[in-house]
Amino acid sequence: MAKKPAPLKAHVTQLEMTAPPKASLPVPVNLQTVVIRAPEIPLHFYRYLYRQVGKRWHWYKRLRMSDEELAAAIHNPRVSVTVLYVNGAPAGFFELLQQDDDTVELSYFGLFERAIGLGIGKWFLLQALYAAWHNNPKKVTVTTNTLDHPRALQLYQMMGFSPVSTYEALVMPMTDAELLKALDS
């Protein structure tokens, strides 16, 4: 019988930005890129994106949701999911939550492992921020932690986010059985 994985400790940083990004970046050269919003994204495709982006960074929350819970979360009219395609294949996604008229949360953002190192991360984050600022909120928020990409916090700050709070958290990895069940749905 497989033993249950030990919880992972993470230092969590919550950040916010109160003005749209001033940066402008060209589309990376020698790559065909398309960024497409995916309203009513199929649950299996969302789970695929979430797993491909999040497996290195210990993303489990959405994989533990039932179909009903996940549909309620991502098909909410206040949520938008946008997919990045590079050279014809999915390469990342971001998810925004319009918390209220004043606040938009960048809930999830990331690239597939094959897209890391292509020089597309900053450009794609800028596309996410343009989308987040589209309706002129007062602030955009994001949360990252020490289990995320080693330069995630630095990148968010470079794009104009400022830390507003930190705390310690435990992340419970999925067992192999949980993961198989989640990916089978």
Contacts in CASP RR format, 6 or more apart in sequence:
PFRMAT RR
TARGET T0000
AUTHOR 0000-0000-0000
METHOD contacts of the structure
MODEL  1
MAKKPAPLKAHVTQLEMTAPPKASLPVPVNLQTVVIRAPEIPLHFYRYLY
RQVGKRWHWYKRLRMSDEELAAAIHNPRVSVTVLYVNGAPAGFFELLQQD
DDTVELSYFGLFERAIGLGIGKWFLLQALYAAWHNNPKKVTVTTNTLDHP
RALQLYQMMGFSPVSTYEALVMPMTDAELLKALDS
2 175 0 8 1.000
2 176 0 8 1.000
2 177 0 8 1.000
4 175 0 8 1.000
5 172 0 8 1.000
5 173 0 8 1.000
5 174 0 8 1.000
5 175 0 8 1.000
6 173 0 8 1.000
7 170 0 8 1.000
7 171 0 8 1.000
7 172 0 8 1.000
7 173 0 8 1.000
8 58 0 8 1.000
8 147 0 8 1.000
8 170 0 8 1.000
8 171 0 8 1.000
8 172 0 8 1.000
8 173 0 8 1.000
9 168 0 8 1.000
9 169 0 8 1.000
9 170 0 8 1.000
9 171 0 8 1.000
10 58 0 8 1.000
10 145 0 8 1.000
10 146 0 8 1.000
10 147 0 8 1.000
10 168 0 8 1.000
10 169 0 8 1.000
10 170 0 8 1.000
10 171 0 8 1.000
11 145 0 8 1.000
11 146 0 8 1.000
11 166 0 8 1.000
11 167 0 8 1.000
11 168 0 8 1.000
12 143 0 8 1.000
12 144 0 8 1.000
12 145 0 8 1.000
12 166 0 8 1.000
12 167 0 8 1.000
12 168 0 8 1.000
12 169 0 8 1.000
13 143 0 8 1.000
13 144 0 8 1.000
13 145 0 8 1.000
13 153 0 8 1.000
13 163 0 8 1.000
13 165 0 8 1.000
13 166 0 8 1.000
14 141 0 8 1.000
14 142 0 8 1.000
14 143 0 8 1.000
14 163 0 8 1.000
14 164 0 8 1.000
14 165 0 8 1.000
14 166 0 8 1.000
15 141 0 8 1.000
15 142 0 8 1.000
15 143 0 8 1.000
15 144 0 8 1.000
15 153 0 8 1.000
15 156 0 8 1.000
15 157 0 8 1.000
15 161 0 8 1.000
15 162 0 8 1.000
15 163 0 8 1.000
15 164 0 8 1.000
16 139 0 8 1.000
16 140 0 8 1.000
16 141 0 8 1.000
16 142 0 8 1.000
16 161 0 8 1.000
16 162 0 8 1.000
16 164 0 8 1.000
17 129 0 8 1.000
17 139 0 8 1.000
17 140 0 8 1.000
17 159 0 8 1.000
17 160 0 8 1.000
17 161 0 8 1.000
17 162 0 8 1.000
18 138 0 8 1.000
18 139 0 8 1.000
19 160 0 8 1.000
20 129 0 8 1.000
20 130 0 8 1.000
20 133 0 8 1.000
21 126 0 8 1.000
21 129 0 8 1.000
21 130 0 8 1.000
21 133 0 8 1.000
21 159 0 8 1.000
21 160 0 8 1.000
23 126 0 8 1.000
23 159 0 8 1.000
24 126 0 8 1.000
25 122 0 8 1.000
25 123 0 8 1.000
25 126 0 8 1.000
26 123 0 8 1.000
27 33 0 8 1.000
27 123 0 8 1.000
28 118 0 8 1.000
28 119 0 8 1.000
28 120 0 8 1.000
28 123 0 8 1.000
31 86 0 8 1.000
31 87 0 8 1.000
31 118 0 8 1.000
31 120 0 8 1.000
32 86 0 8 1.000
32 87 0 8 1.000
32 88 0 8 1.000
33 84 0 8 1.000
33 85 0 8 1.000
33 86 0 8 1.000
33 120 0 8 1.000
33 123 0 8 1.000
34 84 0 8 1.000
34 85 0 8 1.000
34 88 0 8 1.000
35 82 0 8 1.000
35 83 0 8 1.000
35 84 0 8 1.000
35 85 0 8 1.000
35 124 0 8 1.000
35 127 0 8 1.000
36 82 0 8 1.000
36 83 0 8 1.000
36 85 0 8 1.000
37 80 0 8 1.000
37 81 0 8 1.000
37 82 0 8 1.000
37 83 0 8 1.000
37 131 0 8 1.000
38 45 0 8 1.000
38 81 0 8 1.000
38 82 0 8 1.000
38 83 0 8 1.000
39 80 0 8 1.000
39 81 0 8 1.000
40 75 0 8 1.000
41 74 0 8 1.000
41 75 0 8 1.000
41 81 0 8 1.000
41 83 0 8 1.000
43 67 0 8 1.000
43 70 0 8 1.000
43 71 0 8 1.000
43 74 0 8 1.000
43 185 0 8 1.000
44 185 0 8 1.000
46 62 0 8 1.000
46 70 0 8 1.000
46 74 0 8 1.000
46 81 0 8 1.000
47 62 0 8 1.000
47 63 0 8 1.000
47 70 0 8 1.000
47 182 0 8 1.000
47 183 0 8 1.000
47 185 0 8 1.000
48 90 0 8 1.000
49 81 0 8 1.000
49 83 0 8 1.000
49 90 0 8 1.000
49 92 0 8 1.000
49 93 0 8 1.000
50 59 0 8 1.000
50 62 0 8 1.000
50 63 0 8 1.000
50 93 0 8 1.000
50 108 0 8 1.000
51 59 0 8 1.000
51 63 0 8 1.000
51 183 0 8 1.000
52 90 0 8 1.000
52 92 0 8 1.000
52 112 0 8 1.000
52 113 0 8 1.000
53 59 0 8 1.000
53 92 0 8 1.000
53 93 0 8 1.000
53 108 0 8 1.000
53 110 0 8 1.000
53 111 0 8 1.000
53 112 0 8 1.000
54 110 0 8 1.000
56 113 0 8 1.000
56 149 0 8 1.000
57 147 0 8 1.000
57 148 0 8 1.000
57 149 0 8 1.000
58 147 0 8 1.000
58 171 0 8 1.000
58 173 0 8 1.000
59 108 0 8 1.000
60 171 0 8 1.000
60 172 0 8 1.000
60 173 0 8 1.000
60 174 0 8 1.000
62 70 0 8 1.000
62 73 0 8 1.000
63 174 0 8 1.000
63 178 0 8 1.000
63 179 0 8 1.000
63 182 0 8 1.000
63 183 0 8 1.000
64 174 0 8 1.000
64 178 0 8 1.000
64 182 0 8 1.000
65 73 0 8 1.000
67 185 0 8 1.000
73 79 0 8 1.000
74 81 0 8 1.000
74 95 0 8 1.000
76 97 0 8 1.000
78 97 0 8 1.000
78 98 0 8 1.000
78 99 0 8 1.000
79 95 0 8 1.000
79 96 0 8 1.000
79 97 0 8 1.000
79 98 0 8 1.000
79 107 0 8 1.000
80 95 0 8 1.000
80 96 0 8 1.000
80 131 0 8 1.000
81 93 0 8 1.000
81 94 0 8 1.000
81 95 0 8 1.000
82 93 0 8 1.000
82 94 0 8 1.000
82 95 0 8 1.000
82 96 0 8 1.000
82 127 0 8 1.000
82 128 0 8 1.000
82 131 0 8 1.000
83 90 0 8 1.000
83 92 0 8 1.000
83 93 0 8 1.000
84 90 0 8 1.000
84 91 0 8 1.000
84 92 0 8 1.000
84 93 0 8 1.000
84 94 0 8 1.000
84 111 0 8 1.000
84 115 0 8 1.000
84 120 0 8 1.000
84 124 0 8 1.000
84 127 0 8 1.000
85 91 0 8 1.000
86 115 0 8 1.000
86 118 0 8 1.000
86 120 0 8 1.000
90 112 0 8 1.000
91 111 0 8 1.000
91 112 0 8 1.000
91 114 0 8 1.000
91 115 0 8 1.000
91 120 0 8 1.000
92 110 0 8 1.000
92 111 0 8 1.000
92 112 0 8 1.000
92 115 0 8 1.000
92 124 0 8 1.000
93 108 0 8 1.000
93 109 0 8 1.000
93 110 0 8 1.000
94 106 0 8 1.000
94 108 0 8 1.000
94 109 0 8 1.000
94 110 0 8 1.000
94 124 0 8 1.000
94 125 0 8 1.000
94 127 0 8 1.000
94 128 0 8 1.000
94 131 0 8 1.000
95 106 0 8 1.000
95 107 0 8 1.000
95 108 0 8 1.000
95 109 0 8 1.000
96 104 0 8 1.000
96 105 0 8 1.000
96 106 0 8 1.000
96 107 0 8 1.000
96 128 0 8 1.000
96 131 0 8 1.000
96 132 0 8 1.000
97 104 0 8 1.000
97 105 0 8 1.000
97 107 0 8 1.000
98 104 0 8 1.000
98 135 0 8 1.000
98 137 0 8 1.000
99 105 0 8 1.000
99 141 0 8 1.000
101 137 0 8 1.000
102 137 0 8 1.000
102 138 0 8 1.000
102 139 0 8 1.000
103 137 0 8 1.000
103 138 0 8 1.000
103 139 0 8 1.000
103 140 0 8 1.000
103 141 0 8 1.000
104 132 0 8 1.000
104 133 0 8 1.000
104 135 0 8 1.000
104 137 0 8 1.000
104 139 0 8 1.000
104 140 0 8 1.000
104 141 0 8 1.000
105 140 0 8 1.000
105 141 0 8 1.000
105 142 0 8 1.000
106 128 0 8 1.000
106 129 0 8 1.000
106 132 0 8 1.000
106 140 0 8 1.000
106 141 0 8 1.000
106 142 0 8 1.000
109 124 0 8 1.000
109 125 0 8 1.000
109 128 0 8 1.000
109 142 0 8 1.000
110 121 0 8 1.000
110 124 0 8 1.000
111 120 0 8 1.000
111 121 0 8 1.000
111 124 0 8 1.000
115 121 0 8 1.000
116 149 0 8 1.000
121 155 0 8 1.000
122 155 0 8 1.000
122 158 0 8 1.000
122 159 0 8 1.000
125 155 0 8 1.000
125 156 0 8 1.000
125 159 0 8 1.000
126 159 0 8 1.000
129 140 0 8 1.000
129 159 0 8 1.000
132 140 0 8 1.000
133 140 0 8 1.000
140 161 0 8 1.000
142 156 0 8 1.000
142 161 0 8 1.000
144 152 0 8 1.000
144 153 0 8 1.000
144 156 0 8 1.000
145 169 0 8 1.000
145 171 0 8 1.000
147 171 0 8 1.000
149 155 0 8 1.000
153 163 0 8 1.000
157 163 0 8 1.000
174 182 0 8 1.000
END
